[in-house]
Amino acid sequence: MGSVKSKPVKLTQDPHAPSSEEREKVLEVAIGREVRAHRKQQNITVAEMSRLTDLSIGMLSKIENGNTSPSLTTLQTLAKALSVPLTSFFKGYEERREAVHTRAGEGVEIEREGTRAGHQYNLLAHIGSNSSGVIVEPYLITLQSDADVFKTFQHDGIEMIYMLEGEVDYLHGNEIYNLQPGDTLFFDADAPHGPERLITLPARYLSIISYPAAKA
């Protein structure tokens, strides 16, 4: 629905993101915890585990304490001795994933290009950089009873509209789509688009815009 005049700052690098060495260390610790947990659940001592796997007690201690990175062959040996799937050693490890929780009424009100009276835009979240290289911005748009019909928007990316309340005729390119509660419209945002006719107000809909992150 048009570009945001005051877009949230996009960080090209998260200063709190763990380095590759730190991630590897976390993985080692997670594996060690799972190996120890499985061994203790089966009441197997470290000495007995050493005999079952032909691994030294010192090596087993390093693995369980997260002080070494075991090879795949070693992990397979441990899994066989404990009669557990190899994947069970990794269940305690999760990479960091970003999420934004916005409670009702807490979205940031945004003034957009083309905004006119009776139109309210609330940016619900903004994830500026993720592993997919795609930026996603969800908006809650409210058109009040005194809303003006405005010029169409045109911008990069893909947009999806989900109608929550009211009724509007929505223009995309040369086509007009009647949107009522529960309807969805998914389209290329580089074509002219926007509410063409406001039929039942107030109207509320979710607008989710996604576009490629700028390359550094």
RAZI-V22566 format. One record per residue. N is the residue number from 0. RES is the residue in three letters. OMEGA is omega in degrees with one decimal (* if undefined). D_FIRST is the distance of its C-alpha to the first C-alpha in Angstrom with 1 decimal. Layout:
N/RES/OMEGA/D_FIRST
N/RES/OMEGA/D_FIRST
This chain:
0/MET/177.8/0.0
1/GLY/-177.8/3.8
2/SER/178.6/6.9
3/VAL/-177.9/8.8
4/LYS/-177.7/11.9
5/SER/-174.4/14.2
6/LYS/177.9/13.4
7/PRO/-178.3/16.2
8/VAL/179.7/19.1
9/LYS/178.7/19.3
10/LEU/179.1/22.9
11/THR/179.3/24.3
12/GLN/179.8/27.2
13/ASP/-178.3/27.9
14/PRO/-179.7/31.1
15/HIS/-179.1/32.0
16/ALA/-178.8/31.6
17/PRO/176.8/35.0
18/SER/179.8/36.7
19/SER/178.5/38.0
20/GLU/179.2/41.4
21/GLU/178.4/40.2
22/ARG/178.8/38.4
23/GLU/179.4/41.6
24/LYS/178.3/43.7
25/VAL/178.8/41.6
26/LEU/179.1/42.0
27/GLU/-179.9/45.8
28/VAL/-179.8/46.1
29/ALA/178.0/44.1
30/ILE/-179.3/46.4
31/GLY/179.3/49.5
32/ARG/-178.5/48.7
33/GLU/178.0/48.3
34/VAL/179.8/51.5
35/ARG/-178.6/53.4
36/ALA/179.0/52.0
37/HIS/-179.6/53.1
38/ARG/-178.4/56.5
39/LYS/177.8/57.2
40/GLN/-178.9/56.1
41/GLN/177.9/58.8
42/ASN/177.7/61.3
43/ILE/178.6/61.8
44/THR/177.8/63.1
45/VAL/179.2/62.1
46/ALA/178.4/65.5
47/GLU/178.4/65.2
48/MET/178.4/61.8
49/SER/179.2/63.4
50/ARG/-178.2/66.0
51/LEU/-172.6/63.5
52/THR/-174.3/61.3
53/ASP/174.0/63.8
54/LEU/-178.9/61.5
55/SER/177.6/63.3
56/ILE/179.2/62.9
57/GLY/179.3/61.6
58/MET/178.0/58.8
59/LEU/178.5/57.8
60/SER/178.3/57.7
61/LYS/179.9/55.4
62/ILE/-176.6/53.1
63/GLU/179.3/53.0
64/ASN/178.0/52.4
65/GLY/-176.5/49.6
66/ASN/178.3/51.7
67/THR/179.2/51.5
68/SER/-176.7/49.1
69/PRO/178.3/51.0
70/SER/178.2/50.9
71/LEU/178.4/49.7
72/THR/178.2/53.4
73/THR/178.9/54.2
74/LEU/177.0/51.4
75/GLN/178.0/52.6
76/THR/179.0/56.1
77/LEU/-179.5/55.0
78/ALA/179.4/53.0
79/LYS/-179.0/56.1
80/ALA/-178.3/58.4
81/LEU/-179.9/56.2
82/SER/178.3/55.5
83/VAL/176.2/51.7
84/PRO/178.6/48.8
85/LEU/-177.6/47.9
86/THR/-178.9/44.3
87/SER/179.5/45.6
88/PHE/-174.8/46.1
89/PHE/-172.9/42.3
90/LYS/179.6/41.0
91/GLY/-177.4/41.1
92/TYR/176.1/38.9
93/GLU/175.6/35.1
94/GLU/-179.4/32.9
95/ARG/175.1/30.5
96/ARG/-175.6/27.0
97/GLU/176.2/24.2
98/ALA/178.3/22.8
99/VAL/179.3/21.0
100/HIS/179.4/22.1
101/THR/179.8/20.3
102/ARG/-178.2/22.4
103/ALA/177.5/21.3
104/GLY/-175.9/20.4
105/GLU/178.8/20.2
106/GLY/179.9/16.5
107/VAL/179.5/15.7
108/GLU/-174.0/14.1
109/ILE/171.3/11.6
110/GLU/-176.5/11.3
111/ARG/176.9/8.2
112/GLU/-178.8/8.9
113/GLY/-179.5/9.3
114/THR/178.0/9.9
115/ARG/-176.7/13.0
116/ALA/174.9/15.7
117/GLY/179.3/15.4
118/HIS/179.8/11.8
119/GLN/-179.2/12.0
120/TYR/177.3/9.6
121/ASN/175.5/11.9
122/LEU/-174.9/11.6
123/LEU/-178.7/14.2
124/ALA/176.0/15.2
125/HIS/173.3/15.0
126/ILE/-169.9/17.5
127/GLY/-178.3/17.7
128/SER/175.4/20.4
129/ASN/-173.2/22.1
130/SER/-178.4/24.7
131/SER/-177.9/22.3
132/GLY/-178.8/20.7
133/VAL/175.0/17.2
134/ILE/179.7/14.7
135/VAL/179.2/12.9
136/GLU/176.2/10.6
137/PRO/179.2/10.5
138/TYR/167.4/9.1
139/LEU/-175.3/11.1
140/ILE/-180.0/9.6
141/THR/176.6/12.6
142/LEU/-176.4/13.3
143/GLN/-176.4/16.9
144/SER/179.9/19.7
145/ASP/-175.5/19.4
146/ALA/174.9/15.8
147/ASP/168.9/15.3
148/VAL/-172.1/13.6
149/PHE/178.7/11.5
150/LYS/-178.6/10.8
151/THR/176.3/8.3
152/PHE/177.6/5.6
153/GLN/-177.0/7.2
154/HIS/-179.3/7.6
155/ASP/170.4/10.0
156/GLY/179.3/10.4
157/ILE/-179.4/10.3
158/GLU/173.9/8.0
159/MET/177.4/10.0
160/ILE/175.1/9.8
161/TYR/-174.5/13.1
162/MET/-179.4/14.4
163/LEU/-172.3/16.6
164/GLU/177.4/17.9
165/GLY/-178.6/18.2
166/GLU/177.0/17.4
167/VAL/167.0/14.9
168/ASP/-173.0/15.0
169/TYR/-179.2/11.7
170/LEU/168.4/11.7
171/HIS/-175.7/11.3
172/GLY/179.0/13.5
173/ASN/-177.2/16.7
174/GLU/176.0/16.5
175/ILE/-177.6/15.8
176/TYR/176.4/15.7
177/ASN/-177.3/17.2
178/LEU/176.4/15.7
179/GLN/-176.9/18.2
180/PRO/-178.9/18.9
181/GLY/179.6/19.3
182/ASP/178.1/17.3
183/THR/174.6/15.0
184/LEU/-176.0/12.8
185/PHE/-170.7/12.4
186/PHE/171.6/11.4
187/ASP/-173.9/11.2
188/ALA/179.9/7.8
189/ASP/173.0/10.1
190/ALA/179.0/10.9
191/PRO/-177.8/9.6
192/HIS/178.3/7.6
193/GLY/177.8/7.1
194/PRO/-178.9/9.9
195/GLU/179.9/13.1
196/ARG/-179.3/15.7
197/LEU/-172.0/16.1
198/ILE/179.5/19.2
199/THR/-178.3/20.0
200/LEU/1.1/18.9
201/PRO/176.5/18.1
202/ALA/179.4/15.3
203/ARG/175.8/13.8
204/TYR/174.4/11.8
205/LEU/174.7/10.8
206/SER/-178.2/7.6
207/ILE/-176.0/9.0
208/ILE/175.2/7.9
209/SER/-179.2/11.1
210/TYR/-177.4/12.4
211/PRO/175.4/15.9
212/ALA/178.4/17.4
213/ALA/179.5/18.9
214/LYS/-179.6/22.6
215/ALA/*/25.1
